[in-house]
Amino acid sequence: MQQMKVVPAISAAWAHLITSVKMQGLYDLYTQELKLNSQKGSKAFDMLQELHCVAAGLKPLGTWHGEYFGELLKQSCGGHGYLQISGLTRPHTDIGFGITTAEGDNHVLLQ
């Protein structure tokens, strides 16, 4: 039963990790193109639009997954998940209350 909770969380974490590596590569290509050719009609400005759209779409998914899976995994540990020694309380508090709340409503970004 616990595997049905843990495996999707691990899968989502790997998906976000792979996506972040791809985003870093896209950003590196953008900065390299910008350094080589910073004129108005250059390829860098087309890349910037794509980079911005992808980042704006991934931000709500990352915060929602972090909040959802953090709470799910903390509850899966039973009473131990709420102890500080479990290591689950600090990241979940940072993501759940800090990032998701302070950044505003994520639904606006997906429209």
Secondary structure, 3 states (H helix, E strand, C coil): CCHHHHHHHHHHHHHHHHHHHHHHHHHHHHHHHHHHCCCCCCHHHHHHHHHHHHHHHHHHHHHHHHHHHHHHHHHHCHHHHHCHHHCCHHHHHHHHHHHHHHCCCHHHCCC
